[in-house]
Each structure stands twice: as C-alpha cells, then as structure tokens.
Amino acid sequence: MLDLALTGFVACFLLAGFRRPFLWVLCYLYVDIVSPQIISWGILARLPISLMAFAAAFLGWLALDDKRDSRFTLRQGILAALLLYCGYTTWAAVYPAAAAEKWAWVWKALVFAIFLPFTLRTRLRIEAVALVMVLAASALVIDGGLKTAGGGGGYGTLRIFVENNTGLYEGSILSAVAISIIPIVLWLVKHGTVFPADWRVYLFAAALIFACALIPVGTQARTGLVCLGVLCLFYLRTAKHKVLIAGGMAMAVVVAVPFLPPAFLARMSTIENHQADQSAGTRLGVWKWTWDYVKQHPMGGGFVVNQASRVEYDTVARVTVDGSTEIRRTHVVEEGRAFHSSYFEMLGEQGFPGFALWVLLQVSGLWQMERIRSRWKKRTGLDEAWVAPLAVALQLAQVVYLIGSLFVGIAFQPFILMLIGLQCGLWSYLKRVDAEQSNVAVPRIKPAVKAA
C-alpha cells in the first residue's frame, strides 16, 4: 500500500504540472528531499524519478512559464562559479571514479539552486516553496520523532522509513536540518496563506516543532543539540521578556533530563570531554590532516579526497575498577575517514578558491537577509508585513546550518542549496517590487501661465 500511495502521489504531482508548470518545481523539491524512490520497492525504485522531475521543472519553466523581469543575481553568479570550479576539481581529482559519483548529484543540486530563483515571481510561489520544503522534511522528522517518543533510536540506529544512511536519512544531517526548519515553520504559521492560521495549523506546527526537537535525541547527534541551543539563544536575543523565557527554557531542560535515555546523556557528555570519545578524536585528526593537505595542494584534491587521510591520536578515559580510578590511553589509527565539517570539506576538496566562494555565498546570504529585514521591518501593509519575518526566518535557518556545518560535512546538501535558492528568489522578487514602486508615474502639475 505504501508503494502504491507513493507512486500515485508522485504521478498526480507530475500530471498536475501540465496545468500549472510551477508544480513541477515543487515536485522536484519533494522528490529530492524525501527520495520516495528509496522508500519504494516497486515502480518508483525502477525509474529515474529525480531526473524526470528535474527535467520537467526546467523544461516546463523554459517552455510555458512567464519569464518577464527574470534577473540573474550576484549569488546565482557565485553558485555558477562554484559549479564550474567543482567541475574542474572533479576533472583533476585524486580519486576520479569516486569523485565522479559525488559530482553526479552535486552538479544537479547546484544547477537547481541557480535555476530556482527564476521561477519565484510571486509571493505565493515563494511561500509554496517554503511550505513544500518544510512538509517534505517533516515526513522524515515526524517519522523519526514518533519512533524516538516510542523509545526507539540510538546513534546511527534510528531507522527512518528504510535502512539508509545517506542524505537527510543520516542522523547528524537530519538533526541539523530539523532544527533549521523551525524558524520557517513559525513564519508559515503566522504569515502563511496556503493554510491560514487556525487551531489545526497551530496544533500541527507545535507537534512538528516538538518532533524537530526530538530528532537530536533519537539520533543522539551532538550536532543537533548544539544547533538547538544556538537557535534558542538567537530567539532569546530578540525576545521581549528575556528573563522569563530563559527561565522557562532552563525549567524545560531540568524537567526533560530525567526522561532522556542514558545513552543520549552519555554521548552528550563527550561535548565537554572529547578526549574520551573516539569520534571526536577522529574529527580533530582529520581536520589537522586536511589543513596540512591544503597547504601543500591549495587548489584542493577534488571530491572524496578524504580517502587519502590517515590520522593517529590517543584517547584518554578514566576507568574505575574495584574502587580505584585509573587513566587509560588507547592509541588509534584510522584511514579514509569523513571530514566531519563542511568547512574542512570545502578546504580539502575544493581548496582555497572553492572555500572562498562557499564562504562568500554564505556571508552574502546573511547580509542580504539582514538588508531585507532592516528595509521592510517597518512596513505593516497586508502585502508587506510578511517580508521581514521571512528574511529573519531564512537567516536563522542559515545560521543553524552554518553551526551544524562545523561538525558535519553538508557543504553541498541539496536541502540547504534549495534554501539558498529561496533566499535568492526572495531578494530578486523584492528588487523587482521596489523597481515597480519607484517607476509608478507621479502626476505632473503644469505651472500656471502668468496673465499678460
């Protein structure tokens, strides 16, 4: 039944696009985030459904959509430059075959992020993209949240729909994305027009946010816990009743701790004492190796160059035996481990030029959203009040992503590139709105003719 439901839903989505071509864009968002072909074991598993939705979205826009006032923004140019540079490093990669496998999905994610802003010509389309991104991610979040609440989960063992550990199905990545969508959920509740706010919308949003907060618990991902803490601090910064809210947060933590699994608490304790944790030791070792590598190869080594890494370190742990405590050191040697950081991922794979482009892409996004917030925050009209809060939500989502990127390699995560495309679309749309408002003709009063 699940296979039939997924197949029918995707088929209806694609067919509806013949009447409204923009629906193909939304269909691709859903397919790329949820990956129904992974969940399915029937027709969808045998079809290149992602490529089909990608082609339909692009060709539908090219042939049928309105392209008036379409503009190519600065950040789209940065994305295009990053795409070309990644193509070069793939061609010159240390491991060409493995690099080509990653390039097969990276180029598509970058191209779609460049393409998406061209389709976002109205407020409704901008909202629809935000809504579909949230609902598609919520399919995974709700499944993981329910299983966590039911007592399931564990580091690397939380099974979401299927046994898979790639993309959003990987625990640390999902926990970072789950926390990043919370600001967008809150914006949709307050300013959404597709589903106007009522008790059902508030109830679903509250349950979804709770499920998002449960994902770091279910996956036991320290990344998600750090992201959640940072998001709370940012909300606390702008809150009117800071002391009251801070007290409520502290009380919630105190109440929640007794109900948290011991394994989760034990893993979270390694945030403070990383020397006893092999995973943390591996991260530090790989980061040091990456920095040494990029100093010798400033142009980068191409995708998955981390396969060449070799790290050695000692873990230090206190062990109590028969009432006495002793220090145990264990020498660990590991090869080919992941970067465990988007920043070092970009440095190792794309070198200093690619890292500079990626940082410029992120910083320019934060700056643009801040510009929008400052320019639109005092506009209270029905068609204007939604803009500044959306810019803040997208900015907070990006901040959470950048914090999560410190500890997990998601530099080219398609969901985040979609978020960047949405930011570019909002910026371009508002530029067009400002231009239209400034071009409104002002009636000219002819000077009075003096009497002779």
C-alpha angles and dihedrals in degrees: 000000000000091000092050092047093051093045092048093047094051091044091052090047092053094044092049088057091071087067097037110021092194088070087071088063090053090045091056090050090054095045095047094047102040097029095208089185087069093051094043124079097188135049098343092052089059098046129076087236095162092054091045092053091045092052092045092051094050098040092043091055092043095050106028113018129092110257100180115136092008109160136189109231131208094252091051086055090052089050090050091050090049090049092053093045092049088051089055095048090048089054090050096037123144089228104033098180096048091042091053090056092057092041089057091072101024095063091050092051092049094046092050091050088053092046100044098074091058090064097048100088099139140041090246092057092048090050092045092055092049090047096049092046090053095044093046092050090044090062088068095035095052092047091050093043093052092050091047092050088049092056101265130122138071137170106311092349105085102115112210110191093312142015099273134131103187133099115346090350089073111096102231093044093048092048091053093047092045091056093043094058094055094087090049091050090054091049092050091051093053103034106019118124100182090066106021114213116272135136093284093054092047091048094049092046092050091049091047093050089049089051089050089054090049094055095077087051094049094045093037086223113162088200092066093049092052091047091051092050092050092048091052090051092052092050090047090054092062098035120116095217101042098164094048094047093044089052091050091051091050091048091049090053092049092050094045099049097075090054096050118103114259090233090058093050091047092051093046090053089066089070087076098034106038095161091078094050119084093199092057091046090053092052093052091046094050092047091054091047091049093052091050090047096050091049087060095037106033093174092058132242101259129249119338093009084145086084086081093057123115120182134181126191143144125244117213121205136169111231123189116209122174092343096310124105122217135179115240123196121197122192112220128192119188135173135197096012123163122265093244089204133070090215094056090038089060093043095050099040102033102022125215095318094053092043090052092051092049093048090047089051092053098042093047089053093053090047094049093049090049090050091052092048094051094046098044104032094095095048109102103173119126090249094044110038092080096060105073094044090051091051089051091048093050090045092051091047089054092047090053089049092051091050091048089048089066090072107026133046104244102132091130099029104149093221091058092046087053088053089052090049089052090052090051090049092051091048092049093045093052092047088056092047091051091048092051092049093049091050094056106124115249113212111248118220114216114229115254115260111241115237115248 
